[in-house]
Amino acid sequence: MNLCRLHLLIYTFMIKNYIPSNVARMLFAATMALFGVFHFLGAKDMAGMVPAYLGFIPAEIWVYLTGLGLLGAAASFILDQKVKLSGYLLALMLVLFALMLHVPCLGDAAKGQLAMVMMLKDLGLAMCAVLIANASEN
């Protein structure tokens, strides 16, 4: 009977409460870091997606800045430093991506379906960032 209670204690406090949240945060951070690296490696290709009304800064600079934001959020999540702030800022950036990059393309017959998928992906990732920020103590 005591062994069964010990097993339940280990499951409840170590496996259920601790490991999945940290593993999920690390996998999310790795994904954001990979997206950030892609922004640096494919800046010339991604520059074409920057809206024209943001032309006061060269398009490639916008791509590099967003890549830096993705890498910064990933580092914050991995190092467990300023997670609330970086989670909310990452969520804001991802929502802005959805609104500024994908929503305008929804009416286009050629790009509409991909725009919908990308918009839902960015909104889903934004909500994951919010969940991580809400769960963080720092």
C-alpha positions as CSV (number, residue, x, y, z in Angstrom):
1,M,0.0,0.0,0.0
2,N,2.8,2.4,0.8
3,L,4.5,1.6,-2.5
4,C,1.4,2.5,-4.3
5,R,1.1,5.8,-2.6
6,L,4.8,6.5,-3.3
7,H,4.1,5.8,-7.0
8,L,1.1,8.1,-7.0
9,L,3.2,10.8,-5.3
10,I,6.0,10.5,-7.9
11,Y,3.5,10.6,-10.8
12,T,1.6,13.5,-9.5
13,F,4.5,15.8,-8.5
14,M,7.3,14.8,-10.8
15,I,5.8,13.5,-14.0
16,K,2.4,15.1,-14.3
17,N,3.3,18.6,-12.9
18,Y,6.9,19.1,-13.7
19,I,8.2,17.3,-16.7
20,P,5.5,17.9,-19.4
21,S,5.4,21.7,-18.8
22,N,9.2,22.0,-19.0
23,V,9.5,19.7,-22.0
24,A,6.7,21.6,-23.8
25,R,8.4,24.9,-23.1
26,M,11.7,23.6,-24.4
27,L,10.2,22.1,-27.5
28,F,8.4,25.4,-28.2
29,A,11.6,27.3,-27.6
30,A,13.4,25.0,-30.0
31,T,10.8,25.6,-32.6
32,M,11.0,29.4,-32.2
33,A,14.8,29.2,-32.4
34,L,14.6,27.2,-35.6
35,F,12.1,29.8,-37.1
36,G,14.5,32.5,-36.0
37,V,17.4,30.8,-37.8
38,F,15.3,30.4,-40.9
39,H,14.7,34.2,-40.8
40,F,18.4,34.8,-41.0
41,L,19.1,32.1,-43.6
42,G,16.2,33.0,-45.9
43,A,16.0,36.8,-45.4
44,K,16.1,37.6,-49.1
45,D,13.2,35.2,-49.8
46,M,11.1,36.3,-46.8
47,A,11.7,40.0,-47.6
48,G,9.0,39.8,-50.3
49,M,6.4,39.1,-47.7
50,V,7.0,42.3,-45.8
51,P,4.0,44.7,-46.5
52,A,4.8,47.7,-48.7
53,Y,3.6,50.2,-46.0
54,L,6.6,49.1,-43.8
55,G,8.9,50.3,-46.5
56,F,10.4,53.0,-44.3
57,I,12.8,50.3,-43.1
58,P,14.3,47.9,-45.7
59,A,12.3,44.6,-45.9
60,E,15.4,42.4,-45.1
61,I,15.9,44.4,-41.9
62,W,12.4,43.6,-40.8
63,V,13.1,39.9,-41.4
64,Y,16.3,40.1,-39.4
65,L,14.5,41.9,-36.6
66,T,11.7,39.4,-36.4
67,G,14.3,36.6,-36.5
68,L,16.1,38.2,-33.6
69,G,12.8,38.4,-31.7
70,L,12.2,34.7,-32.2
71,L,15.7,33.8,-31.1
72,G,15.4,36.1,-28.1
73,A,12.1,34.5,-27.0
74,A,13.6,31.1,-27.4
75,A,16.6,32.0,-25.3
76,S,14.4,33.5,-22.6
77,F,12.3,30.3,-22.5
78,I,15.3,28.0,-22.4
79,L,17.2,30.1,-19.7
80,D,13.9,30.6,-17.8
81,Q,14.6,34.4,-17.6
82,K,12.0,37.1,-18.2
83,V,9.6,34.4,-19.6
84,K,6.4,36.5,-18.9
85,L,7.7,39.5,-20.8
86,S,9.2,37.6,-23.7
87,G,6.1,35.3,-24.0
88,Y,3.7,38.2,-24.2
89,L,6.0,40.0,-26.7
90,L,6.3,36.9,-28.8
91,A,2.5,36.5,-28.8
92,L,2.1,40.1,-29.9
93,M,4.6,39.6,-32.7
94,L,2.8,36.5,-33.9
95,V,-0.6,38.1,-33.8
96,L,0.8,41.0,-35.8
97,F,2.2,38.5,-38.3
98,A,-1.3,37.0,-38.7
99,L,-3.0,40.4,-39.1
100,M,-0.4,42.1,-41.3
101,L,0.9,39.3,-43.4
102,H,-1.9,36.7,-43.7
103,V,-5.3,38.4,-43.3
104,P,-4.7,40.7,-46.4
105,C,-4.1,37.6,-48.5
106,L,-7.3,35.7,-47.5
107,G,-9.3,37.1,-50.4
108,D,-6.7,36.2,-53.0
109,A,-7.8,33.1,-54.9
110,A,-4.2,31.9,-55.4
111,K,-2.8,32.6,-51.9
112,G,-6.0,32.4,-49.8
113,Q,-5.8,28.8,-48.6
114,L,-2.1,29.0,-47.6
115,A,-2.8,32.4,-46.0
116,M,-5.5,30.8,-43.8
117,V,-3.2,27.9,-42.8
118,M,-0.3,30.3,-41.9
119,M,-2.7,32.7,-40.1
120,L,-4.0,29.8,-37.9
121,K,-0.5,28.5,-37.3
122,D,0.7,31.9,-36.1
123,L,-2.4,32.5,-33.9
124,G,-1.9,29.0,-32.4
125,L,1.7,29.7,-31.7
126,A,0.8,33.0,-30.2
127,M,-1.6,31.4,-27.8
128,C,1.1,28.8,-26.8
129,A,3.4,31.8,-26.0
130,V,0.6,33.3,-23.9
131,L,0.1,30.0,-22.0
132,I,3.9,29.8,-21.3
133,A,3.9,33.4,-20.1
134,N,0.9,32.9,-17.9
135,A,2.4,29.8,-16.3
136,S,5.7,31.5,-15.6
137,E,6.6,33.1,-12.3
138,N,9.3,35.4,-13.8
